[in-house]
Amino acid sequence: MFTLTPLEIEALRLSLLVSFWAVAASLPFGVGCAWVLARLDFPGKAVVDGIIHLPLVLPPVVVGYGLLVVLGRRGVVGAWLHDWFGITLAFTWKGAAVASAVIAFPLMVRAIRLALEGVDRGLEQAARTLGCGPVRTFWSVTLPLMLPGVLTGVILGFARSLSEFGATITFVSNIPGETRTLPIALYALTQVPGGDEAAFRLCVISVVVAFAALLASEFLARRVQARLKG
Amino acid sequence: MLELDVRRRQGDFNLDVRLSAGPGVTALYGRSGSGKTSVINMVAGLARPDEGVIRVDGRMLFDSRAGIDLAPEARRLGYVFQEHRLFPHLSVRGNLEFGERLLPGSERTQSFDKVVQLLGIEHLLDRRPARLSGGEKQRVAIGRALLASPRILLMDEPLAALDPARKAELLPFIAQLARQFGVPILYVSHSMDEVLRLADTLALMDGGAVAASGPLESLMGDPGLRPLTGRYEAGAVIAAVVAGHDAGFGISRLAFDGGTLIVGRSELAVGAKVRVRIHARDVAIAIEAPERVSIRNVLPASVVSVAAADAFLVDVVLACGATRLWVQITALAQAQLNLMPGMRVHALIKALTIARGDVASVD
């Protein structure tokens, strides 16, 4: 019988917590950015597009270091957050969520944007002629139609968050019970002699969690597609 | 009542359209590229005129001078698109109720049950659009637009994407709409068959402008408008009533202002109002009434106008009672008969030249 050790439970719990919040908090921004990129044309759009996609091509360590500089206790934004709201991101699980969110953001935006571009604008026009305002049209027509893509974006973001290592360890370090997620715990184990078996167990857990996420997304996407096809 | 006076530049193309559409069906007819869809989109608020006014029932929808430009959702117009544009994530019922739900009960002028029943879509209510046939989809789209209680129903070639069988299935529904639901319809089409079947008023579009508009019969019988109504279609359209059938000989009699017309057997009930298309090439002119002739329709008439259509063809307009008949004869025939306005003549029309497709019910 495969029972989890307290260390494994803690790492798994942290990983899920961090990934959940990374995706949940960035999803509205992801939809917003996707909408801006898909629907608006403005000078400097290529630059905005580039900035959003930057974490995809940068070494995660660079992103983590950047976050430390900006959001750390003495960073420009970090100091402000701490002094005014009492929020500390550096070396906390919330910081880990932020790091994961930044790294996963481009993947999420890409998937959602693709789905949005696939929505027939004629349907939105039809909704408008039926007396539906633009905001309501987005909620009742556009969003339901792009739901499969949003779902894909969420799962991609979640999976990427689960596997986040470089930015996280740079920004929030390796603190047991606070920022030691599965990949970080695994890395720590590989650095000590005799940690092989424990490391292997964490590997298996990671694979199982990632695989479950993929299966769940496939299942949900099929259900949504089936709904559209009637 | 729709009143429209707008200008819009689209690339190299200039639209300059003045149009008014009253009760019944107003058809906007023209070749593709003549600007018909742009006009309907401007009315709906999906395209913006550069300048001008659009008014419906006295309510200003667009006025460039006063800076009025109502959003599409504030215009209260129904729009039936060429492609059905049903919402795939909603059931037929969900689609039908989409616009209705956004209206307060006091502003709803159409009843759900009546619309559903008249369009014959009761049995489809729980289905998704993906599982409907093309004709069913378009019927649902019409119902959806109607249930938004529009002041005008805009239809942009709603039959163009359907095969001939589906077209024939849907035409009677559309023909009934304006009368049954009291909604004026602006109907865009490039099919003369549909226009003849549906329209009360005709507006001919050409090169981004309305070249002529008026009652369908008077426009269709005007040889001067032939370049716009189409060469193949040359002919008059006359209003008549089915007066009787003769099953023994397989003929029907149609009464019109100017006499009685004998045509091939029609399936329509006695008393039905019909519209008959008489092709200009199928009518002959005789100075004196011929005796012992096979032609069943010999109608006394007087010549209204004579004009050369081209080098070898002459357009003659005859008045037969209050009805205008358009006749095409060869230049040779004209040289021998020397027809002149005011002359008393006889119009000869073979019963067999008026096919079943030329007689359309307008009830």
Interface residues (C-beta under 8 A of the other chain):
Chain A: D120 G122 L123 Q125 A126 A127 R128 T129 L130 G131 C132 G133 P134 R136 S140 V141 P144 L145 R227 L228 K229 G230
Chain B: A44 G45 L46 A71 P72 E73 A74 R75 R76 L77 G78 Y79 F81 E83 R85 F87 P88 H89 S91 F98 G99 L102 L103 R127 R128 P129 A130 R131 R144 A145 A148
